Amino acid sequence: MLETADKKQIESVETSNSDNRNKHERQGQSAASSSESSPVVVVDGSSSISNNSYDLAYFEPTRILCNNSTHKTVTLLGQFRNLSSDNYAIVVLEKTAFAEVHLKKSKSVTTANSVVETSPRSESERNPAADDSRSFFSSKSLLRTEFINDIYGNFTCLTDAEINQLKVTIIYPASEKHILKYSSQTRYLVEETAKDYQTVTLPHLEQEQLSLEWLYNILEHRKEQERIVFEDPSDELGFILLPDLKWDGKTLEQLYLLALVRQKGIKSLRDLTATHLPLLRNIRDCGTKAISERFGIASNLLRIYLHYQPSFYHLHVHFTYLKHDPPGIQCEKSHLLSTVIENIELLTDYYQKVTLSCVLNERDKLYEKLVAAKNSTEEPECKRAKIE
């Protein structure tokens, strides 16, 4: 069993990484939010460090930060022995979704009276060798019996490694904020009033907001150009649409894209007014059209929303397939773009006046500050409820 790193060991991470943090991090806000567009290096993606440097054989886990059975992910803290004995790394292992192509076996099935073709086949699918190497239903899938009772059987299955892969995300070097962000913590529902935002949250962001260099690399075409699905270059209405880091870009059932606006200075939902309506409508209309043309998914099959609090403070919009239930789609976290547009149409400064709910981790500095502000007033400005 993995041993838990002691407090002194974790605190040393911040010191050892301080000189290189801005150079390497691709960061979100703090410990508060889920990892929407976290500071990551995906093993098959681009990085300032050679892909060959990330060899899991050299990774030594020291602590399990989070084990999520619902989303089939586990997050580990450790070190790469071949990279540095001082810097820590976070490795996220995620079981991938079933791809429909691996669930089809395009071969003839003999029934009592006839031969039936189980599914239409492309030229490549007519190759028996290709079928055998890509399907769960082949000689490469071996069943191990757990038990059989009458008509019911329970088995484990060893499948071909090519269709049973893990998605791996690596954050290196990982700061103390990353460790807190990816650690399992008690979460609280906080109702942030307009006054809370001005007196607590906004000053906190000005003090704690970290580098968005990774995002500017995308907007200025220095990184990830090959991943761009759609781009509107307009300074006022423009945005870049590309796969979110939680999507492998291949499994259509898990489609997840992110629209990054070109305008700088729009931090979140709180900044949006009537002047931003053309931008929001452009993201909605052009984003859904691009997804329809590229992936064949109609707009009424998409969930389009913004997060509050977001994991990084540069306005961005999420596009996910309704078939997929990624983290962060709950009502306490997400705000449908259509509803945001309508609210601003009704009241131009709606998001400067409304109380907004958000979920914060217990060790998040923003949570601590909001609770302190609540406790210092006779009439609580910040209400909270523990999420079990």
N, C-alpha and C positions, 0 to 999 in steps of 0.2 A: 504493500500500500504506500502511496506517495506521502511523504512527510510534509507537514505544514511549515512554511518558512516563518521564522520568528520575526518579531517587529523590527528588530535592528537590521535584519537582512533586507527587509522591504524598504526601510527608510534609506538604505544605502543606494538604492536604485536612483533616487532623485539626484543625489550628489554625483554619482558616476556618470550620469547622462547629461548633466547641466551644460557642458561645453558644446555638446553636439545636438542638443534638442531641436533647435530651430532648423537645423540642416536636414534632419532625418524625419521629423514627425509630420504626420498627416492627421491633424488632431481635430477632435470635436470639442464640445464645451468643457465638461469636467466629468465627474463621476455620474452626473445626473441621468443621461439619456442612453437609449439603446444605440447600438453601433450601426447607424445608417450608412455613413460614409467615413468610416473610421480611418485612422492613420495606418494603412496596411500595405503589406507586400504580398500579393498572391503568387504562389509558387510558379504559375505559368504566365504571370504578367510581367510588366516592365518594372524595373527598379534601378536605383543608383548603385545597388550592390548586385554583383553577378548572381544570376539565378543558380549557378552551380555552387555558390557559397551556402545555400540553404539545403543542408543534407540532414534529414531527420535522424540519421544514424548517430549524429553528433549532438542531438538535442537531449539534454538531461532535465526532465521535469523535477521541480521542487515543490510544486503546490498545485492543487486543483482549484482554480478560481471559481468555476461554475460548471455544473453538470445538468443540462436541461434535457430531461427525458421527453418533453413534449415536442421540442424542435430537433431532437436527436443531435445535439451538439455538446461538446465538452471543450472547456477553455482551460489551458494549462499555462502555468508560469514556469520558466526555466531558463537555461543558458545553452547556447551553441558553443561547444568546446573548441570548434575550429575557427570561431570568430573572435570571442572575447571572454575573458574570465570575470570582467567587471560589469558588462552590460547584460541586462535581462531581456528576454524575448517572451512574447505571448503567442501561443500557437492555438488556433481554433480548429478543431476537427468537426466536420459536419457530414452526416450521412446524406448522400444525394438522393433526389427523388427518382422514382421509376420513370424511365423514358419509354414511351409507347412503342417505339421501334423495337425495343428488346422484349416486348410482351407479345409480339406477333410472330407466328411461325407460318410462313407462306408456303405450306406444302399441302398436298392433297390428302384429304381425310376420307377413308372408305367407310361408308355407312352400310346399312343392311341391304339397300337397294341400289346404291349409286356411289359414284366418286364425286365428292364435293370439294371445291376450291375454298379454302378457309378465308382468304383475303386477296384483294388485287395485289399484283406484284410488279415492281419496277424491274428493269433489266438486272440491276445489281442484286435485287432480292431473289431472283430466280436461280442464283448461284447457291447450290446446297452448302458449299463450304462457308459462304458468307452467312447463311442462316445459322449454321451450327456454331459459328464463332460469336454471334451477336445476340442470340436468344437465350432467355432463361430456361427454355424448354429444349435442352440439348444434352448430349452425353457429358458436357462439361459441368452440368448441374447435378450434384450428388446429394441424395436425401439421406438423412440420418433419423431413424425412428425414435421419437420420444415415447409415444404409446399409440395403440390402435384399439378403439372400443366400438364394436359394431360398425356402423358406416362412417365413424368419425376417426380421423387420423391426425396426429400432431407430430410435426417433423422440424428439424433444422435443415438448412440447405447450404451447401458449399457451392458457390457459383464461380464462373469465369471471372478472374480479377479485372478484366477489361470492362466489364459491365457492373462491377461492384466496387467503384472507386469512392474515395473520400474527397470532399472539397476541403482544402487546407488554406487557412489564412494566417499569415505571419506578421507580427508587429515587432519591429526591431530598429533601434533600441527602444524598449518600453519604459516610459516614465512612471512615476508613482501615480499620476493621474490616470494613466492607462490601466494600471493594476486595479485601482479603485473602480474605474468605470466597468471593467470586465468581471469584477468579483460579484459573487452572489451576495446581495444585501437586502435588508428589509426596505421596502419602498413605501412612500407615503403620498397620499393625494393631497395636494396643496391648492387652495383657491387664491390665486394671485389677483388682488384688486389693481385698479389703475394706479392708485397711490403706492401700492407695494412695488409696482414696476418702476415707477419714477424714483422712489426713495431707496429701494433695496436692490432689485434685479438689475437695473441699468447701471448703477455704480459698480455692481459686482462684475458685470460683463466688461466694463471698461478696465477693471483691474485684472481679470482672469482670462479674457479672451486670448487664445493662443494663435499660432501661425496658421494662416490660410494659404500658404504658399502652394500647397498641393492643388488647391482649387484654381488659383491663378495660373498654374502650369497648364491646366486643362483649358481655361478660357483663352489663353494666349498661345495655344497649340504647341507648347513645349513638351507635353506629355499626353499619352493616351489618345492621340489623333485617330488611330485605327479603330478605336472603340466608339467613336461618335456615330450615332444613328441619324441625327438631324441637327442642323444648326441654322439659326437666324442671326446674321451678323449685325443687326441693327443695334446701335448703342442704347436706344431707349426701350425698344420692345424685344430685343434679341435674347436668345438663350441657347444653350447647348443641351441636347438630349443624349444621354448615354446610359449603358447598363449600370445599375447600382452594384456595389461590390458584393452584395449578398446573392446576386444572380450569376450563374455561370455563363450566361449569354447563349445557351444552347437549349436548355429544357424549357420549352414553350409554356408548359403548365405552371412554371414558376416565374414567369415574366415579371421583371421589376426594373423600371428605368427611373432616372432622376433628371429633372430639368434644372440646370444651373443658370440663373439669370446673369446677363452680362453687366447690368448696372451694379455698381458697388455702393455700399452704404445702406442697403435695405437689409436689416439684420433678421427680421422675423415678421410674424403675423402682426405684432404690435406696431410696426412702422407703416402698415398698408393704409392708404387713403384712396379717395376717388381718383387722384392723379395716377394711380397704379392700375386702374381698371383695364385700360388698353393692353397693358403688359400681361395681366392675368388672363384676359380673354385670348390673347395671342398664344400663350402657352397652352391653354386648353384646346384651341382650335387646331393649331399647327402640330401640337404633340399627338393628339388623337389621330390626325390625318397621317402623320408619319408612321405611327404604329400600325394603322390599318394597312398602309401600303407595304410596309416592310414585313410585318408578321401576320397579317390577315386577321387581326383582332379588332372588332368593331368598338366604337366608343362606349356603347352601352354594356360592354363586357369588361370595362376598365373601372378601377377604383382610383380616383385622382384626388390627392389630398396634401395638406401641409401638416407638419408636426408643431406642437407647442408643449413644452420647450423643445426646440430642435437640438440635434447633437452638434451642429456647428452653425454659427450666426452669419450666414450669407443666404439670402432667400433662395429656396429651392422647393420644387414640387415633385411629389412621388406619383408614379404611374405603376399600378400593379394589376395583375389579372385577377378577376373576381374568383377564379378557381383556386387561387393561392391565398393562404392566410399567413403572411409574414409577420414578424414582430412589429409592434407599433401601430396596429390598425384599430386598436381599441378606442372607445369613445372618449376616454380621458386623455388621449394622446393626439388623435388625428382630427383634422377639420377638413371636410370635403371642400374642394375648390369651388364647386358650384354654390355652396352655402356661403363661403367667404365672399364671393362676388356679389351675391344677393344682399348680404348684410351691409356691405359698403354702399351698394346702390340705395338702400333704405336710409342709411345714416353714414355720411362721409367719414366721420371720425369714430366709427363704431368700435374699432379695435384699440382706440386710445381711451375708451370709457368703460368697456366691458370687463367684468371679472372673468379670468380664464383659469381653468383647472389645468394642473400639470402634475406629473408624477416625478418625484425626486427620491434619490437614494438617501439613506439615513446618514451616510458619511459625506454627503455633498455639502460643500461650503455654502452654496446658495440656500439649501434647505435649512441649514443652521441659522443663516442670517434672517430668513423669512420667519422662522419660529421665534427668534429673539425679538424681531420687530413686533410680532403678535403679542408676546408676553410683556412687552413694554407699554402696551396701550390698554386703556380701560375697555374700549370696544374693540375686540379682536379684528384685525384687518386680514388675518390669514387663518383660515380654518383648515383643519387637517383630519384625515381619517386613515387609519392603517389599512393597507391592502394585504389581506391574508394570502 
